[in-house]
Amino acid sequence: MADYYRLLSSVIEALEGTSAEVRRRLYDSARTGFLEQLRKREPPLADSYINQQQIAMEEAIRRVEKEQMSRPAERRCPPPPTRSLLFRAQQRQKKPAH
């Protein structure tokens, strides 16, 4: 059995600051792709095995999502620009064009 939790968790971590919508699309894509792969196997897999794998995938999704929701809000969103970055951007805009 695949470790769906570890796979999903590593993808989410690599995408840093993912929104709930981005994660939802990722989960939908994972569900669809993995189900297609299981159904294409030769010799065919038993329906009971496919159902077991679907349950494992859903449990992994719930676990990853629970962890994402328990993180502080500032870790789920990209950090705001620092004052010095804002100041430099404003200064660049004020310089006259040559």
C-alpha positions as CSV (number, residue, x, y, z in Angstrom):
1,M,0.0,0.0,0.0
2,A,1.3,3.5,-0.9
3,D,2.0,6.0,1.8
4,Y,-0.5,8.6,0.6
5,Y,0.0,10.8,3.6
6,R,3.7,11.2,3.1
7,L,3.2,11.9,-0.6
8,L,0.5,14.5,-0.2
9,S,2.3,16.1,2.8
10,S,5.5,16.5,0.9
11,V,3.8,18.1,-2.1
12,I,1.9,20.5,0.1
13,E,5.1,21.4,2.0
14,A,7.0,22.0,-1.3
15,L,4.2,24.4,-2.4
16,E,4.6,26.6,0.8
17,G,1.7,28.8,1.7
18,T,-1.0,26.9,-0.3
19,S,-4.5,28.1,0.0
20,A,-7.4,25.8,0.8
21,E,-8.5,26.1,-2.9
22,V,-5.1,25.0,-4.2
23,R,-5.0,22.1,-1.8
24,R,-8.6,21.1,-2.8
25,R,-7.5,21.0,-6.5
26,L,-4.5,19.0,-5.6
27,Y,-6.5,16.5,-3.7
28,D,-9.0,16.2,-6.5
29,S,-6.2,15.6,-9.0
30,A,-4.6,13.0,-6.7
31,R,-7.9,11.2,-6.3
32,T,-8.6,11.1,-10.1
33,G,-5.1,10.2,-11.1
34,F,-4.6,7.5,-8.6
35,L,-8.0,5.9,-9.3
36,E,-7.2,5.8,-13.1
37,Q,-3.9,4.1,-12.3
38,L,-5.5,1.5,-10.1
39,R,-8.2,0.7,-12.7
40,K,-5.6,0.4,-15.6
41,R,-3.6,-2.3,-13.8
42,E,-3.1,-5.6,-15.5
43,P,-4.1,-8.0,-14.3
44,P,-7.1,-6.0,-12.9
45,L,-7.1,-5.3,-9.2
46,A,-10.0,-6.5,-7.1
47,D,-12.7,-3.9,-6.4
48,S,-12.2,-4.5,-2.6
49,Y,-8.5,-3.5,-2.9
50,I,-9.4,-0.4,-4.9
51,N,-11.9,0.6,-2.3
52,Q,-9.4,0.0,0.5
53,Q,-6.9,2.3,-1.4
54,Q,-9.5,5.0,-1.8
55,I,-10.3,4.9,1.9
56,A,-6.5,5.2,2.7
57,M,-6.2,8.1,0.3
58,E,-9.2,9.9,1.9
59,E,-7.7,9.3,5.4
60,A,-4.4,10.8,4.3
61,I,-6.2,13.8,2.8
62,R,-8.1,14.4,6.1
63,R,-4.9,14.0,8.1
64,V,-2.9,16.5,5.9
65,E,-5.8,19.0,5.9
66,K,-6.2,18.7,9.7
67,E,-2.5,19.5,10.0
68,Q,-2.7,22.4,7.6
69,M,-5.7,23.9,9.4
70,S,-3.9,23.6,12.8
71,R,-1.0,25.7,11.6
72,P,-0.9,29.3,12.6
73,A,-2.4,31.6,9.9
74,E,0.9,33.3,9.2
75,R,2.4,30.0,8.1
76,R,-0.5,29.3,5.7
77,C,-0.1,32.6,3.9
78,P,3.0,34.1,2.4
79,P,4.5,36.7,4.7
80,P,3.7,40.4,4.0
81,P,6.6,42.4,2.5
82,T,8.9,44.0,5.1
83,R,9.0,47.7,5.6
84,S,12.4,48.0,3.9
85,L,11.1,46.2,0.8
86,L,8.1,48.6,0.7
87,F,10.4,51.6,1.2
88,R,12.8,50.6,-1.6
89,A,9.8,50.0,-4.0
90,Q,8.4,53.4,-3.2
91,Q,11.8,55.0,-3.7
92,R,12.2,53.4,-7.1
93,Q,8.8,54.7,-8.2
94,K,9.8,58.3,-7.2
95,K,13.0,58.4,-9.2
96,P,12.7,60.4,-12.5
97,A,13.1,58.5,-15.7
98,H,16.1,59.5,-17.8
